[in-house]
Amino acid sequence: MAHRDDRESDVRGLLDELCVKLGFCLPPEERRRLRESPAGGVDGFTDAIFEAEGLSGSEHPDLRRQVRAVVERHLSRWPGAGDHPR
């Protein structure tokens, strides 16, 4: 299993990519919250990103797909981080 520091670094990279590529530049306190306690699974993390941004993924399905693809690519590197049913 990855160490906490590794995951925090991975989340930092994921959030940086979302900011640069898709404009999801979260406030520092939200970035810290997601680094320290990442939501479970691809969909859970994607939903947490939208929530932190003050948006609803259901209102922006194309954008949600794009965000989810970035999250999925990053989380696929984490052992045991498969998607959990909601």
Buried (B, 14 or more C-beta within 10 A) or exposed (E): EBEEEEBBEBBBEBBEBBEEEBEBEBEEEBBBBBBEEBBBBBBBBBBBBBEBBEBEBEEBEEBBEBBBEBBBEBBEEBEEBEBEEE
